[in-house]
Amino acid sequence: MAPPKARERQVLESFYPVLALVFILVACVEFCDAATVVDVYRLIQYDISGVPFGSRAATLNHHAGSLHFPSGADLSRTVIITPLCELNITFVKECISQKKRLGGLLFLVPKILGLDGLKNEGTRCPNNGEGMIKDLLAQLERFLIHENIPYPVYFASEGDDIDAVLADVKRNDATGQLATATTGGYKLVVSAPEPRKLVSSTITNIQGWLPGLKSDGDASQLPTIAIVASYDTFGAAPDLSVGSDSNGSGIVALLEIARLFSLLYSNPKTRGRYNLLFGLTSGGPYNYNGTHKWLQSLDHRIHESIDYAICLNSIGSWDDKLWLHVSKPPENAYIKKIFEDFSNVAEDLGFKVDLKHKKINISNPRVAWEHEQFSRLRVTAATLSGLSTAPELLERTGGLVDNRSFLNESAVAKSIKLVAESLARHIYRYDGKNIQVFADDSSLAVNPTYIRSWLDLLSRTPRVAPFLSKDDPFILALKKELEVHTSDVSLQHELFDGMFTFYDSTAAKLHIYQVASVTFDLLLLLALGSYLVLLFCFLVITTRGLDDLIGLFRRPPSRKVKTA
């Protein structure tokens, strides 16, 4: 009988082949690890009066394909990866409008998350004859948000990893055979929960005051000028809807105007005889729902004291002209006075302001401009904007194309100076006088560093109202900044109601796996089977001898049954 140590050594040696098999299996598992992981952002999902729009699914588990797929191919289990510069908008519209079955869509947008954006590399697509990236993305976004799409649609930023995967996918598709479980390729997996309705969403309005100077013994209420800007956004991907121009530029302008007038109003000698009311409102893309609720909550005496309201919207992307949109006829004395002030200041600053009149229909729930909510309450108001016409519902409200790359800081600064000087001429009665209160070389000059810092912050902060909580850090930051320059700052929280319903699951991680073909699996199975047979033979020979191994394969002798 072998000594105990010898037996232990034999036992350990018998485990070596098993350990080798385990290592092979582990290697096979590692081979199927994700080739790369990418941040993706889902197309918004929402309802209008119960009618569904946007992407209605979030989970993804299909093979990757490109626009070079063979004609007549079954795409029901394929996710089409489409770089924006190669976008075939006709194909996308046909697939969605004709309800063709797709596994999903993944759009790759150049540097969508970077502050430098496309400015330094040019914005034209060299491989797409349809023109500028901004125009292509705007056209795509406008189409997608108004469609009901039953499969997942995601956006991602281009990068080295995803570009390498797409290059491999294109090479495979060029052979005329889509990636499947049989042929192998890349598999795109997004493990996301079923989208759920957002309940009890709130919208938050922020207001602050700069009280005017009253004369001794004057019991009458001072007139008020309201400066208002909506701060929230809407776009195809909620987590990418930063709205640098719409309405980041309006927010920055309001804060800078509040800062400038707080310097004037801090000294009784230069404090005007007008109260200034600053309002940052929510629900702008949804018929300015927050503005409506804010105005409803104000005391009727404040309504009566408002001389006029100036609303700021998309004032950061214009060239040589701004528009003053009004609801009252241009012949109205108040409108004529407001336009005259703005027009004269603009002329002094070297550009032009034009007046645009659009009559409102009280019975129509659609509110195209923020000042229309004031007009419905018979309060004189106007909207200053770089847009010449009112956008359609949920369009041009801070979507994918509205980022820092396409914003003009100089335009924002000139807009701020226009509004500030116009208000100053009205408050201090400098009618017809070429006097600059906020001269560039004075202590009251517009501060470009302040403007830039806030534009940078806003350009990386998504602000889709239903996804913002009451105590969202962004809302608290606005409140804190307004408290620096004004007094009696307050928040108004209201339930987000009406005809809009939104769903969660707006962002996820996309895992891209490189999967082998069935041929590879068969070869691997054959190799493992051969290894197991050899391992078995080796163990039998070492433990029982060669004769026993041969005996296993011998045909047993036949037994003849003897009959009587």
C-alpha positions as CSV (number, residue, x, y, z in Angstrom):
1,M,0.0,0.0,0.0
2,A,1.3,3.5,-1.0
3,P,2.3,5.8,1.9
4,P,-0.2,8.6,2.7
5,K,1.9,11.4,1.2
6,A,2.2,9.5,-2.1
7,R,-1.6,9.1,-2.2
8,E,-2.1,12.8,-1.5
9,R,0.2,13.7,-4.3
10,Q,-1.7,11.3,-6.7
11,V,-4.9,12.9,-5.7
12,L,-3.6,16.4,-6.3
13,E,-2.1,15.4,-9.7
14,S,-5.5,14.0,-10.7
15,F,-7.0,17.5,-10.1
16,Y,-4.6,19.2,-12.5
17,P,-6.5,18.4,-15.7
18,V,-9.8,19.5,-14.0
19,L,-8.2,22.8,-13.1
20,A,-7.0,23.2,-16.7
21,L,-10.6,22.7,-17.9
22,V,-11.9,25.3,-15.4
23,F,-9.3,27.8,-16.8
24,I,-10.5,27.1,-20.3
25,L,-14.1,27.7,-19.4
26,V,-13.2,30.9,-17.6
27,A,-11.4,32.1,-20.7
28,C,-14.5,31.4,-22.7
29,V,-16.6,33.4,-20.4
30,E,-14.1,36.3,-20.5
31,F,-14.2,36.2,-24.2
32,C,-17.9,37.2,-24.1
33,D,-17.3,40.3,-21.8
34,A,-18.5,43.7,-23.1
35,A,-16.3,45.1,-25.9
36,T,-17.2,48.6,-24.6
37,V,-19.7,50.4,-22.5
38,V,-21.3,53.7,-23.7
39,D,-23.6,56.3,-22.1
40,V,-26.8,56.5,-24.1
41,Y,-29.9,58.7,-23.8
42,R,-33.3,57.6,-24.7
43,L,-35.7,59.4,-26.9
44,I,-38.3,61.1,-24.7
45,Q,-41.5,59.2,-24.0
46,Y,-44.7,61.3,-23.3
47,D,-48.4,61.5,-23.9
48,I,-50.6,64.4,-24.9
49,S,-54.1,63.9,-23.8
50,G,-53.5,60.2,-23.7
51,V,-52.0,60.0,-27.2
52,P,-48.6,58.4,-27.1
53,F,-45.4,59.9,-28.5
54,G,-41.7,59.2,-28.5
55,S,-39.9,55.9,-27.8
56,R,-42.2,53.5,-26.0
57,A,-39.5,50.9,-25.0
58,A,-36.2,51.0,-23.1
59,T,-34.8,47.5,-23.0
60,L,-32.4,46.5,-25.8
61,N,-30.9,43.1,-26.6
62,H,-30.2,42.8,-30.3
63,H,-27.4,42.5,-32.8
64,A,-25.9,45.7,-34.3
65,G,-26.3,46.7,-37.9
66,S,-25.5,49.7,-40.1
67,L,-27.2,51.5,-42.9
68,H,-25.2,49.2,-45.3
69,F,-27.5,46.3,-44.7
70,P,-28.5,44.1,-47.6
71,S,-31.7,44.8,-49.5
72,G,-34.7,42.9,-48.1
73,A,-33.0,42.0,-44.9
74,D,-35.1,41.2,-41.8
75,L,-34.3,44.1,-39.3
76,S,-36.7,43.0,-36.6
77,R,-33.8,41.9,-34.3
78,T,-31.3,44.5,-35.5
79,V,-30.3,47.8,-33.9
80,I,-29.3,50.2,-36.7
81,I,-26.3,52.4,-35.7
82,T,-26.5,55.7,-37.5
83,P,-23.9,58.5,-37.3
84,L,-25.5,61.8,-37.9
85,C,-23.2,62.6,-40.8
86,E,-24.4,59.5,-42.6
87,L,-28.0,60.0,-41.6
88,N,-30.6,59.0,-44.3
89,I,-33.5,60.9,-43.0
90,T,-35.8,59.4,-45.7
91,F,-35.0,55.9,-44.5
92,V,-35.7,56.9,-40.8
93,K,-39.0,58.5,-41.8
94,E,-40.1,55.5,-43.9
95,C,-39.2,53.0,-41.1
96,I,-41.2,54.9,-38.5
97,S,-44.1,56.2,-40.6
98,Q,-44.7,52.8,-42.3
99,K,-44.3,51.0,-38.9
100,K,-41.5,48.8,-40.2
101,R,-40.1,46.4,-37.6
102,L,-36.8,47.3,-36.1
103,G,-34.9,46.1,-33.1
104,G,-34.0,49.7,-32.3
105,L,-32.2,52.8,-33.5
106,L,-29.0,54.3,-32.1
107,F,-28.0,57.8,-33.4
108,L,-24.4,58.9,-33.0
109,V,-24.1,62.7,-32.6
110,P,-20.6,64.4,-32.9
111,K,-19.4,65.7,-29.6
112,I,-22.9,66.3,-28.3
113,L,-21.7,66.6,-24.7
114,G,-18.7,68.8,-25.2
115,L,-18.6,72.6,-24.7
116,D,-16.3,73.0,-27.7
117,G,-18.8,71.2,-29.8
118,L,-18.4,71.5,-33.5
119,K,-17.2,75.1,-33.7
120,N,-13.6,74.3,-34.2
121,E,-14.0,71.5,-36.7
122,G,-16.7,72.9,-38.9
123,T,-20.3,72.0,-38.9
124,R,-20.8,70.5,-42.4
125,C,-21.1,66.8,-43.0
126,P,-18.6,65.8,-45.6
127,N,-20.4,62.5,-46.3
128,N,-23.9,63.9,-46.4
129,G,-25.1,66.1,-49.2
130,E,-28.0,67.4,-47.1
131,G,-25.9,70.0,-45.4
132,M,-25.1,71.2,-41.9
133,I,-25.1,69.0,-38.9
134,K,-27.3,71.5,-37.0
135,D,-29.9,71.4,-39.7
136,L,-29.8,67.6,-39.9
137,L,-30.2,67.2,-36.1
138,A,-33.0,69.7,-35.9
139,Q,-34.9,68.0,-38.7
140,L,-34.4,64.6,-37.1
141,E,-35.4,65.8,-33.6
142,R,-38.5,67.6,-35.0
143,F,-39.6,64.4,-36.6
144,L,-38.9,62.0,-33.7
145,I,-40.7,63.9,-31.0
146,H,-44.0,63.9,-32.9
147,E,-44.0,60.1,-33.7
148,N,-45.1,57.1,-31.7
149,I,-42.2,54.6,-31.9
150,P,-42.7,51.1,-30.4
151,Y,-39.0,50.2,-30.1
152,P,-36.1,51.8,-28.2
153,V,-34.4,54.9,-29.8
154,Y,-31.2,56.1,-28.2
155,F,-28.7,58.9,-28.7
156,A,-24.9,58.6,-28.0
157,S,-21.9,60.7,-28.5
158,E,-19.3,59.6,-31.1
159,G,-16.1,58.2,-29.6
160,D,-13.2,55.9,-30.5
161,D,-14.7,52.8,-29.0
162,I,-18.2,53.1,-30.6
163,D,-16.6,54.2,-33.9
164,A,-14.4,51.1,-33.9
165,V,-17.4,48.9,-33.3
166,L,-19.3,50.6,-36.1
167,A,-16.4,50.1,-38.5
168,D,-16.5,46.4,-37.8
169,V,-20.3,46.3,-38.3
170,K,-20.0,48.0,-41.6
171,R,-17.4,45.6,-42.8
172,N,-19.6,42.7,-41.9
173,D,-22.7,44.2,-43.5
174,A,-20.8,44.8,-46.7
175,T,-20.5,41.0,-47.1
176,G,-24.3,41.0,-47.6
177,Q,-25.1,39.2,-44.4
178,L,-26.5,40.8,-41.2
179,A,-25.1,39.8,-37.8
180,T,-27.2,37.1,-36.2
181,A,-26.9,34.4,-33.7
182,T,-25.7,32.2,-36.5
183,T,-23.1,34.5,-38.0
184,G,-21.9,36.3,-34.8
185,G,-21.0,40.0,-34.7
186,Y,-21.8,42.6,-32.0
187,K,-24.7,42.6,-29.6
188,L,-26.1,45.7,-28.1
189,V,-27.6,45.3,-24.6
190,V,-29.4,48.0,-22.5
191,S,-30.9,46.6,-19.3
192,A,-33.4,49.2,-18.3
193,P,-36.6,48.9,-16.3
194,E,-40.0,49.3,-18.0
195,P,-40.6,53.1,-18.3
196,R,-43.1,54.4,-15.7
197,K,-45.3,57.4,-15.6
198,L,-44.0,60.4,-13.6
199,V,-46.6,61.1,-10.9
200,S,-46.9,64.2,-8.8
201,S,-44.4,66.2,-10.9
202,T,-44.0,69.8,-9.8
203,I,-43.1,73.0,-11.5
204,T,-41.3,75.8,-9.5
205,N,-41.4,79.5,-10.1
206,I,-38.9,81.9,-8.6
207,Q,-39.6,85.6,-8.0
208,G,-37.6,88.5,-6.5
209,W,-38.2,92.2,-6.0
210,L,-36.2,95.4,-6.2
211,P,-38.5,98.0,-4.5
212,G,-38.5,101.5,-5.8
213,L,-38.1,104.7,-3.9
214,K,-41.3,106.3,-2.6
215,S,-41.5,110.0,-1.7
216,D,-42.2,110.9,1.9
217,G,-45.9,110.9,2.7
218,D,-46.7,109.2,-0.7
219,A,-49.3,106.5,0.0
220,S,-49.9,105.5,-3.6
221,Q,-48.4,102.3,-4.9
222,L,-45.4,102.5,-7.2
223,P,-45.7,101.2,-10.7
224,T,-44.0,97.9,-11.4
225,I,-42.0,96.6,-14.4
226,A,-41.7,92.8,-14.6
227,I,-38.7,91.1,-16.2
228,V,-39.5,87.5,-16.9
229,A,-37.8,84.4,-18.4
230,S,-38.7,80.8,-18.5
231,Y,-35.9,78.5,-17.4
232,D,-36.9,75.0,-18.4
233,T,-36.4,73.1,-21.6
234,F,-37.8,70.3,-23.8
235,G,-36.0,68.1,-26.3
236,A,-35.7,64.7,-27.9
237,A,-33.5,63.5,-25.1
238,P,-34.3,64.9,-21.7
239,D,-30.8,64.4,-20.3
240,L,-29.3,66.3,-23.2
241,S,-31.8,69.2,-23.3
242,V,-29.6,72.0,-21.9
243,G,-31.1,74.9,-24.0
244,S,-28.1,77.2,-24.1
245,D,-30.1,79.7,-26.1
246,S,-33.7,78.7,-25.3
247,N,-33.8,79.7,-22.7
248,G,-30.4,79.8,-21.1
249,S,-29.7,83.2,-22.7
250,G,-32.9,84.6,-21.2
251,I,-32.0,83.3,-17.7
252,V,-28.5,84.9,-17.9
253,A,-30.0,88.1,-19.2
254,L,-32.5,88.3,-16.3
255,L,-29.8,87.6,-13.7
256,E,-27.4,90.2,-15.2
257,I,-30.2,92.8,-15.4
258,A,-31.0,92.1,-11.8
259,R,-27.4,92.6,-10.8
260,L,-27.0,95.8,-12.7
261,F,-30.2,97.4,-11.3
262,S,-29.4,96.2,-7.8
263,L,-26.3,98.4,-8.0
264,L,-28.5,101.4,-8.9
265,Y,-31.2,100.6,-6.4
266,S,-28.7,100.1,-3.5
267,N,-28.2,103.9,-3.4
268,P,-31.3,106.0,-2.6
269,K,-30.0,108.7,-4.9
270,T,-30.1,106.4,-7.9
271,R,-33.1,104.3,-6.9
272,G,-35.9,104.6,-9.4
273,R,-39.5,105.2,-8.7
274,Y,-40.5,101.8,-10.2
275,N,-40.6,98.5,-8.5
276,L,-38.8,95.8,-10.5
277,L,-40.3,92.3,-10.3
278,F,-38.0,89.5,-11.6
279,G,-39.7,86.1,-12.4
280,L,-38.0,82.9,-13.4
281,T,-40.8,80.6,-14.5
282,S,-41.2,76.9,-15.3
283,G,-43.4,75.0,-17.8
284,G,-42.3,77.2,-20.8
285,P,-42.5,74.5,-23.5
286,Y,-46.0,73.5,-22.3
287,N,-47.9,76.7,-23.1
288,Y,-46.1,78.6,-20.4
289,N,-48.1,76.7,-17.7
290,G,-45.9,77.9,-14.9
291,T,-46.2,81.6,-16.0
292,H,-50.0,81.2,-16.0
293,K,-50.0,79.7,-12.4
294,W,-47.5,82.4,-11.2
295,L,-49.7,85.2,-12.5
296,Q,-52.8,83.6,-11.0
297,S,-51.1,83.5,-7.6
298,L,-50.1,87.2,-7.6
299,D,-52.2,89.7,-5.7
300,H,-54.6,91.6,-7.9
301,R,-52.9,94.9,-6.7
302,I,-49.7,93.7,-8.2
303,H,-51.5,93.0,-11.5
304,E,-52.9,96.5,-11.5
305,S,-49.5,98.1,-10.7
306,I,-47.6,96.4,-13.6
307,D,-46.7,99.1,-16.1
308,Y,-45.5,96.5,-18.5
309,A,-43.7,93.1,-18.6
310,I,-40.8,92.2,-20.8
311,C,-40.2,88.5,-21.4
312,L,-36.8,87.3,-22.6
313,N,-36.6,84.3,-24.9
314,S,-33.8,83.0,-27.2
315,I,-31.7,86.1,-27.4
316,G,-28.3,84.5,-27.9
317,S,-28.2,83.4,-31.6
318,W,-29.2,86.5,-33.6
319,D,-27.0,88.4,-36.0
320,D,-28.2,92.0,-36.6
321,K,-31.8,92.1,-35.6
322,L,-34.0,91.3,-32.6
323,W,-37.8,91.1,-32.5
324,L,-40.3,92.5,-30.1
325,H,-43.4,90.3,-30.1
326,V,-46.6,91.8,-28.9
327,S,-50.3,90.9,-28.7
328,K,-51.8,94.3,-28.5
329,P,-52.0,96.3,-31.7
330,P,-48.9,98.4,-32.6
331,E,-51.0,101.5,-32.4
332,N,-51.6,101.0,-28.7
333,A,-49.9,103.9,-26.8
334,Y,-48.1,101.6,-24.3
335,I,-46.8,99.4,-27.1
336,K,-45.6,102.3,-29.1
337,K,-43.8,103.7,-26.1
338,I,-42.1,100.3,-25.3
339,F,-41.1,99.8,-28.9
340,E,-39.8,103.4,-29.2
341,D,-37.5,102.9,-26.2
342,F,-36.1,99.6,-27.5
343,S,-35.8,100.8,-31.0
344,N,-33.9,104.0,-30.0
345,V,-31.4,102.1,-27.8
346,A,-30.9,99.5,-30.4
347,E,-30.0,102.2,-33.0
348,D,-27.5,103.7,-30.6
349,L,-25.9,100.2,-30.1
350,G,-25.7,99.6,-33.8
351,F,-28.4,97.1,-34.5
352,K,-32.2,96.9,-35.1
353,V,-35.3,95.9,-33.3
354,D,-38.5,95.1,-35.3
355,L,-42.0,94.9,-34.0
356,K,-44.1,91.7,-34.6
357,H,-47.8,91.7,-33.8
358,K,-49.7,88.5,-33.3
359,K,-53.3,88.6,-32.0
360,I,-54.1,86.0,-29.4
361,N,-57.2,83.8,-29.4
362,I,-58.5,83.4,-25.8
363,S,-60.4,80.2,-26.6
364,N,-57.2,78.5,-28.0
365,P,-55.2,76.8,-25.2
366,R,-52.0,77.2,-27.3
367,V,-49.7,79.9,-26.0
368,A,-46.9,80.6,-28.4
369,W,-45.1,83.4,-26.4
370,E,-44.7,84.0,-22.7
371,H,-46.1,87.5,-22.9
372,E,-49.4,86.1,-24.1
373,Q,-50.1,84.8,-20.6
374,F,-49.9,88.5,-19.4
375,S,-52.0,89.7,-22.3
376,R,-54.8,87.2,-21.4
377,L,-55.0,89.1,-18.0
378,R,-55.0,92.4,-19.8
379,V,-51.5,93.3,-18.7
380,T,-49.3,95.0,-21.2
381,A,-46.4,92.8,-22.1
382,A,-43.9,91.9,-24.9
383,T,-41.4,89.2,-25.7
384,L,-37.9,90.1,-26.9
385,S,-36.5,87.3,-29.0
386,G,-34.1,86.4,-31.7
387,L,-36.8,84.4,-33.3
388,S,-38.9,86.1,-35.9
389,T,-41.9,83.7,-35.7
390,A,-43.4,81.7,-32.8
391,P,-42.2,78.1,-32.7
392,E,-44.6,75.2,-32.9
393,L,-45.6,73.3,-29.8
394,L,-42.5,71.6,-28.2
395,E,-40.2,72.8,-30.9
396,R,-37.2,75.1,-30.5
397,T,-37.4,74.8,-26.7
398,G,-33.9,73.8,-25.9
399,G,-33.4,70.5,-27.7
400,L,-30.3,68.7,-29.0
401,V,-29.2,71.5,-31.4
402,D,-29.5,74.2,-28.8
403,N,-26.1,73.8,-27.1
404,R,-23.1,76.0,-26.3
405,S,-21.5,75.5,-29.8
406,F,-24.1,77.6,-31.5
407,L,-24.5,80.4,-28.9
408,N,-23.1,83.9,-29.4
409,E,-22.0,85.4,-26.2
410,S,-21.7,88.8,-27.8
411,A,-25.4,88.6,-28.9
412,V,-26.4,87.9,-25.3
413,A,-24.4,90.8,-23.9
414,K,-25.9,93.2,-26.5
415,S,-29.4,91.9,-25.7
416,I,-28.8,92.6,-22.0
417,K,-27.5,96.1,-22.6
418,L,-30.5,96.8,-24.8
419,V,-33.0,95.8,-22.2
420,A,-31.2,97.4,-19.3
421,E,-30.8,100.8,-21.1
422,S,-34.4,100.7,-22.3
423,L,-35.6,100.1,-18.8
424,A,-33.4,102.8,-17.5
425,R,-34.7,105.4,-20.0
426,H,-38.2,104.5,-19.0
427,I,-37.6,104.5,-15.2
428,Y,-35.4,107.7,-15.2
429,R,-37.3,109.4,-18.0
430,Y,-34.4,109.8,-20.3
431,D,-36.7,109.9,-23.3
432,G,-34.9,110.9,-26.5
433,K,-31.6,111.4,-24.8
434,N,-28.5,109.5,-25.9
435,I,-27.4,108.7,-22.3
436,Q,-25.8,105.4,-21.5
437,V,-26.4,104.4,-17.9
438,F,-24.6,101.1,-18.3
439,A,-21.6,102.4,-20.3
440,D,-18.9,99.9,-21.1
441,D,-16.2,101.7,-19.2
442,S,-18.2,102.3,-16.1
443,S,-18.8,100.4,-12.9
444,L,-22.3,99.6,-14.2
445,A,-21.0,97.9,-17.4
446,V,-22.3,94.5,-18.5
447,N,-20.0,91.8,-17.1
448,P,-19.0,89.3,-19.8
449,T,-17.3,87.0,-17.2
450,Y,-20.5,86.8,-15.2
451,I,-22.4,86.0,-18.5
452,R,-19.9,83.4,-19.6
453,S,-19.9,81.5,-16.2
454,W,-23.7,81.2,-16.1
455,L,-23.9,80.2,-19.8
456,D,-21.3,77.5,-19.1
457,L,-23.3,76.2,-16.2
458,L,-26.6,76.3,-18.0
459,S,-25.1,74.6,-21.1
460,R,-24.3,71.5,-19.1
461,T,-27.5,71.4,-17.0
462,P,-30.6,69.6,-18.4
463,R,-33.8,71.4,-17.2
464,V,-36.8,69.5,-18.4
465,A,-39.4,70.6,-15.8
466,P,-41.2,67.2,-15.0
467,F,-37.8,65.7,-14.1
468,L,-36.8,68.5,-11.7
469,S,-37.7,68.1,-8.0
470,K,-38.7,70.9,-5.7
471,D,-35.2,71.0,-4.1
472,D,-33.3,70.4,-7.3
473,P,-29.7,71.9,-6.9
474,F,-30.3,73.9,-10.1
475,I,-33.5,75.6,-8.8
476,L,-31.8,76.3,-5.4
477,A,-28.8,77.8,-7.3
478,L,-31.1,80.2,-9.2
479,K,-32.9,81.1,-6.0
480,K,-29.6,81.8,-4.2
481,E,-28.3,83.9,-7.1
482,L,-31.5,86.0,-7.2
483,E,-31.2,86.5,-3.5
484,V,-27.8,88.1,-4.0
485,H,-29.3,90.9,-6.2
486,T,-33.0,91.2,-5.1
487,S,-35.1,91.0,-1.9
488,D,-38.2,89.0,-0.9
489,V,-37.2,86.1,-3.1
490,S,-39.7,83.2,-2.9
491,L,-40.4,79.9,-4.5
492,Q,-43.8,78.8,-5.8
493,H,-44.4,75.1,-6.2
494,E,-47.3,73.9,-8.3
495,L,-48.3,70.5,-9.6
496,F,-47.5,69.8,-13.2
497,D,-50.9,69.2,-14.6
498,G,-52.7,69.6,-17.9
499,M,-52.6,67.4,-21.0
500,F,-48.9,66.2,-20.7
501,T,-47.7,63.0,-19.2
502,F,-44.0,62.0,-19.1
503,Y,-42.1,58.7,-18.4
504,D,-38.8,58.0,-16.8
505,S,-35.8,55.8,-18.0
506,T,-34.2,58.7,-19.8
507,A,-30.5,57.5,-19.6
508,A,-28.7,54.1,-19.4
509,K,-25.5,52.2,-20.1
510,L,-25.2,50.5,-23.4
511,H,-23.1,47.3,-23.2
512,I,-21.6,46.2,-26.5
513,Y,-20.7,42.5,-26.7
514,Q,-18.6,40.8,-29.4
515,V,-20.3,37.4,-29.9
516,A,-18.9,34.5,-31.8
517,S,-20.6,32.7,-34.6
518,V,-22.2,29.2,-34.4
519,T,-19.2,27.8,-36.3
520,F,-16.9,29.0,-33.5
521,D,-19.2,27.5,-30.9
522,L,-19.1,24.1,-32.7
523,L,-15.3,24.1,-32.9
524,L,-15.0,25.1,-29.3
525,L,-17.5,22.3,-28.4
526,L,-15.4,19.8,-30.4
527,A,-12.2,20.9,-28.7
528,L,-13.7,20.6,-25.3
529,G,-15.2,17.2,-26.1
530,S,-11.9,15.9,-27.3
531,Y,-10.2,17.3,-24.2
532,L,-12.7,15.5,-21.9
533,V,-12.2,12.2,-23.8
534,L,-8.5,12.4,-23.5
535,L,-8.8,13.4,-19.8
536,F,-11.0,10.4,-19.2
537,C,-8.6,8.1,-20.9
538,F,-5.7,9.5,-19.0
539,L,-7.4,9.1,-15.7
540,V,-8.4,5.5,-16.4
541,I,-4.9,4.5,-17.6
542,T,-3.2,6.1,-14.5
543,T,-5.6,4.6,-12.0
544,R,-6.7,1.3,-13.4
545,G,-4.3,0.5,-16.3
546,L,-4.4,0.3,-20.1
547,D,-6.2,-3.1,-20.1
548,D,-9.2,-1.7,-18.3
549,L,-9.4,1.2,-20.8
550,I,-9.3,-1.2,-23.7
551,G,-11.8,-3.3,-21.9
552,L,-14.3,-0.5,-21.9
553,F,-14.4,-0.4,-25.7
554,R,-14.4,-4.2,-26.2
555,R,-17.7,-5.8,-27.2
556,P,-18.8,-8.0,-24.4
557,P,-19.1,-11.8,-25.2
558,S,-22.5,-12.9,-26.3
559,R,-24.5,-15.2,-24.1
560,K,-26.3,-18.0,-25.8
561,V,-29.4,-19.1,-24.0
562,K,-29.5,-22.9,-23.9
563,T,-32.8,-24.4,-24.5
564,A,-34.0,-27.7,-23.3
